[in-house]
Amino acid sequence: MTTGESAPSAAKHSERIVRDATCAGCSCACDDIELTTRAGRVVSTKNACELGQAWFATAPAGGPSCLVAGRPASVDEGIERAAHLLAGARRPLVYGLTETSCEAMRLAAKIADWIGGVIDTAGGGASGLGGLSLHGVGEVTCSLGEIANRADVLLVWRANPRVTHPRHFSRYSLEPRGRFVPGGRSDRTCIVVDAAPTESAAAADRFVPLRAGSDFEALWILRAIVRGVPLDGARVLADTGTALADWQTLADELKGAKYAVILFDQALGNARAGHVQVDALWALVRDLNAHTRVAAAPLSAGGNAVGAGAVLCWQTGATGAIDLARGYPRYSPEEYTAEAVLTRGEVDAALLVAADRRPLSAAAQNRLARLPRVTIGSASDDSTAEVAFRTALVGRESGGTIFRTDGVPLPLRPALGAAGPTDVEILTRLERRVQELRASADRGKTPARA
């Protein structure tokens, strides 16, 4: 502080402006955020929605960078303990990944390969069971930029983006002025289909009620209408709670669009009918493309869930639920999910990387709590873990790459300096040490030459 400079003045000079930061508050990954930081904290945000404001405002976690058996320890000791635990396990689980960078995910996949483990993401891949639809039906999708510039009809199916993705309507889909929709909102028609009116329905031109649990029936009815198949109006009303005339109107609006987009929540694939409902939606999109240009765009979960699926697919050929025990990847979305192997008691150790345990059932969480495990993440303070590494928060305190909900990768521009090691730093050291231990073990099994 210079002579005569007041404390408030010094605090003011310590402020720093960070422009074009990328927000991981939801999977829109808006990259036009302006932040003001002071004394290691984000004190104000510009352009961020309420989810983004909360994400940037979260106080950095305190505490030691490493706990071993609940006591503070050096990172070196933690790496050695964690490597021996994982390398010595008979059937380990690597789980989480959705709240970290793609670079960290790649390292976690390499560790899973070295130890012959099961690897799965929170939610079982980029889109849960709905990911099976890619194999069975295929996808006609688009980027957020295409929606903003081309879409003149927007159908929101069982989703509420105004709550889950607050800037989706204003920045990407409903309101922006685009190349082929220069009038913005005035050039677009928006229809919401849901069990009850939502915040998104309030912004739409029309709301179509749909009885809960009848998504498959409604989507198949729309397919029949698009294909010109005659239907029984009484049966349609009984199956969906909505008259055939309303479905006919909706089908006509989609067929008459220049470029229609269907937004849907990926939880649709985890409902009662599983991936069959998502199959029906993608099949409807395929049928509509015989009349006009139609795409569907899933609204993925927050964080970097899409990136987790992309990285695992790049590394193993599947987006999650992968077993590497035989030295090559085996994919089975019902057999090798974290939920399945935990509830069956098949794993004897776990590596949790930025893991959200909430998607797991109570039984699976209880089993996980009894396993020897290594945890890595910004909120990793698990005193009951064998080793817990507390790392910098990805996106706010450390950089990397994140995937947007439409599969577009974006760079993260950290606004704050990292107070501790990053996920990538810990996983790099852990992967190297695990590789050394496994190589040593393999040499010990190799018979000596005569």
N, C-alpha and C positions, 0 to 999 in steps of 0.2 A: 504494500500500500504506500503510495506517495505521501509526502508530508501534506497535512491539511485535508486529505481525502477521507470522507466519512465512510462508515461501515456500509450503509445502504448503497452508497455510490460504488464501493468495491464489489458488492453483490451484483449490482446492475452490470458492471463490466465483465463479470464472470459468466454472464448469459451467453449462450451460443445458439445460433439458428441452424437447424438441419432441414434442408429442403429435399423434396422428392423421396422421403422415407417410405418404405413399404410396410404396410400394416398387416399383421397376422391375427387380427381380432376375429375375422371370419374368412372364409375361403375366397372372397372377392379379391383379397390381397391388393387393395388400392395402393397405388404407388405415387400418389400426388400429395402426400401428407407433409405438412410443414410443422416442425417441432421447435419449441423453445426449451432449452435445458439450462439448469442452474444447479451447481453443487451436486452433480451426479444424479439429478432427478429431472424428469420431464415435467415442466410446470405449466405448459399450455400446448394445445394442438390446434391446427387449422385444417379444415376439410375432413377431419375424422368424424365418423358416426359415433353413437354412444358406445358401441362395442369397442371401437378403436380407442376412444378416449379412456375407457376402463383398462384396456390392454396396455396402453402406454403409461398409464398412471400407476400401475401396480408397483409397489415398493420393492426394490431389489431384496432378495432373500439374504439374510445374514447367516453367520455361523461358519464353522470350519469347512474347508474344501473337501475334506475326506473324513469319514467315520469308519472305523473298523470295529465290528462288534459293539457299536454304540459309543465308542470312545474316540476323541479326536486323534488323528494320525496323519502322517505325511502321505502325499500322493504316491510317492515311491512305494511305501509299504502297502497302500491300498491296491496299486497295480499288481504287485506280486501276489497278494492274497487272492485277488479276484481272478487272476490268470490261472492260478493253481486250482481254484474252485471250479472254474468252467472247463479247463482242460481235463480235469479228473472226473467230470460228471459222465454218467453212462447215457443219459437222455436229457439234455438241457433244453430249455425254452428261451428263445429271444423274442421279446414282446414289447410293443409300444410303438415308437418311431414317429407317430403322427404330429408331435409337437417339436420336432427338431429339423435341422437342415438336410437337404438331399445328400450333402457330403458326409454327414454323420451316418445317415441310413446306409450308404454304401459300405462304410466300415463295419457297421453292425452285421450286414449281410456276409461280409468276409469272415467275421468271427464265427457266425453261425455255421459257415462252411467248414472252417477249421475244426470245430468241436462236434460236427455232425448233429446239429440240433434241429429243433422245429422252430421256424420263424413265422411270426404272424403280427399283423398290425392291430391296433385298437379298432374294433369293428370288423376285423376279418378281411382286410383288403380295401381297395379304393372305394368299393361300393357294396361290401357285404355279399350276400347271396345274389344280389342283383348283377354282380359282375359276370355271372354265368350267362347272362343274356348276350354278352358280346360273342360268346362261342356259338350259341344256339340260333340267334336271330341277326346279330350285327347291329351296328349303330349308325345313324345319320345325325351327326351333331355339328356344332359350330362354335366359333369363338365369341367372346363377349363383344368384340369389335364388330363382328358380322351382325349380331343382334342390334347393336346401337345404330348401325348404318343401313340395315336392310329390313328388319322385321316390321311389318305393318299390322300383324295380328299376333297377339301374345295370349297363350293359354296357360294359366297357372294351375297345375293339377296337384292337389293335396299338398300345397306348400304355402308358406307365409313369409316371403322374402322381406317384407317390411320389418319383420322382427328378427329373422335369422340372418339376413344379409341386407342391412338397412339401406345401403347405397345402391343396391342392384337396380331398383326402379329409376332412381334419379340419375345415375351415371351410365348405366349399361343397357337398360331394356325399355322402360316405359316412357321416360321423359326426354332423353337426349335428342337433339336434332342430328340426323344422319344424312348421308349422301343421297339416299333414296327415300328418306322420310324427313324432308327439310322442315316440316311443321312440328316435328317432335311429337308431343302428346296428342296434338290435334290430328295427326296423320295415323294414329294407332288405335286399334280396338283391343281391349283387354277383357278377358273372361276368366273368372276364377271358379274352379270346381272344388268343392270341399264339403265336409259334413256340416259345418256351421259357418256363418259369416265371420271373417277374420279382418285384421287390419289391412291386409292386402286386398280383400274383397271390397273394402270401403273406397279404395282407389281405382277399382275396376269399372268398366262400363256395364258389366252384367255378372250376376252370381248364379251359378247352377248348383243347387243342393244335391248331394249324393249320400245315400245311406252309408254309414260306416261299415267297412268290410265288404263292400260290393264294387271295388275298383275293377277287378277283373271282368265282372259282368258288364260294367259300363263301357270299358275299353273295347270289349268284344262286340258290344252293340254298335259302337261308333264304327268299328271295322266293317260290320255287316252293312251299315248304312252307306258307307263310302263305296263298298263293292256292289251296292244295288240289291242286296238280299232282303226280301220282304220279312217283316217282323210283326209279332203279335203285340199290339199296344198294351193290352192288359198284362201280359207277361213282363214286358219291359218295366212297367210301373211297379209291379210286384217285386221285381228283382233289384231295382235301383232306387225306388221312391220318387222318381222323376218321370214325367210323361215322355212318350216317344217323340212328340212334336218338339220338345226342348232339345233332345239329342239330335234330331234332324236339323234344327236351326244351327246348332253348334257345328255339326259336320259341314253344313253349307258354308258357314263362315270360314272354316279352315280350308275348304276346297277353293273358295273364292279369293283367298289371300294371294298377294304377290309373293310374300315370304312369311310363313308362319313359324313360330317357335313355341314349343311346349316346355315350360319349366316344371320340374318335378323334384321333390325331396327324395334323396337316395334311400331314406328310411322306407320307401315304398317296397324295396326289395327285401326288407326284414320283417314284413308284416305276415299275417296269417298264411297267405298264399305264397309267400316267399318270392323267388325270382320269377315265378310264372306271371305275376302282375307286371313286372318290368318287361318280360317277354312281350306281353300284350301291348304295352305302350310303344315299344320299338317297332312291333309289327304294324301298329296303326300308322306310325310315321312312314314306314315303308310303303304302305298302301296309299297314303295321301300323296306321296311323291309321284304317283301315276297321274295326278291332276295338277299339281303345282309344286313349288319348292317349300318343303317343310323340314324342320330339324327339331331335335329335342336337346335340352341342355340341363343335365342334373345339377342340383344345388347341393354340393358336397358339404361334409362336416367341416368345422373350423380347423385352424392350424394348417398343417401340411399333409392332410390325409391323401390328397391326390398325388402329391410327390412321393409318399410312401409306396403307393401302388405302382407308380411309374418306375421308381428305383428298383423295387423287388422284381418287377417284370423284366427290367433290363438285366438284372443280375441272375435271375433264376428262370424266367419264362412265365411266372405267375405273380399275381398281385398280393398274395398272402396265403396262409394255410399251407406252408411248404415244409416238407420233411427232407432233411439232408443226411440222414443217418447212413444211407448206403453209398455216400460219396457222390451222389447226383441228386438233383431236385425231383421230388415227387409231390404233386399237387392234388389235394383233395379238400374241397371247401367244407365238407361236413366231418371229415375225419381228423384233419390236422390243424384245426383252429386252436387258438389258445384255450378257448372255452372247453373244447372237447378233450384235449389232452390233460387239462387240469382236472376236470370233473372225473375223468377215468383214472386219475392218479398215475399217469404214465411218465411224468417228468420228475427228475430228482434235483434239479437246480434251475435257476432262472437268471437271465440278464434282462433287466428292465431299462429301456432307453426312452426317456421322456414319455413315460407310460401313463396313460389315462386308464385307471382300473375300473371306471364306472360301467363300461360296456359288459364287463364280466358279471356273471351271476354271483349270488352270495356264496354258493357252494364252491365256485371256482376261486373267488377271492379268499375264502377261508383256506383252501388248499394252498394257494400261493403264499399266504402269510406263514405257513408252516415250512415252506421250502427254504433252504439256504439260497440266498440271492444277492445279486449285485445290482445296485440302482444307480443310474446316471441321469441327471436332469437339473434344471434350475430350482425345482422345488424338492429335491431329493434330500430329505432329512429323516429317512427311515431308520430309527435307532435300533430296530430289530433285524435289519439287514446285516448280512455278513460284511459287506462293504457298501458304503453309500458315498457317491461323489456328487457334490453340489457344484454345478457348472453355471456359466453365464447364460442369461436368457437369450435364446436365438432370436435375432431380428431386432432386439433392443440393445443388447450388450455385445453381441457377436454377429458376424456376417454369415453369408452362405447363399443358398438358393432355395426358393420355395415355389411350389406349383399353384397357380390359380385354379379356381373351380373348373375352368374350361381346358385345363391341361397346358396352359402357357407358363413357362418358367420365368421367374422374376428374381432379380438380385435383391438381397436384403442389405439395407444400409443402416448399420447400428448407430443410434443416436448417442449412446453412452459407452464409455470404456468398460471393458470386461474386468470385474473385480476379482475373478478367479479363473480357473482353467475353462476352456470351452469343451463342448461335447466332442468336437473333432480331435482336440488335443488328447483327451482321455482315451477315446476309442482308438486313436492311432497307436498310442503306447500299449494299450491292452491287446490290440490285434497282433502287434509285433511280438509281445511276450507270449501270447497263446501259441503263435506260430512256432516259436522256439521250443516251447514245452512239448508240443505235439510232434515236432520233428525229432526231438530227443527221444520221445517215447517210441516213435516208429523205428528209429535206429536200434533201440534196444530189442525190438521184436524181430529184426532182420537176422537170420542165421549167418554165422561167420562163414566165409569162403574156405574151402579146403585148401 
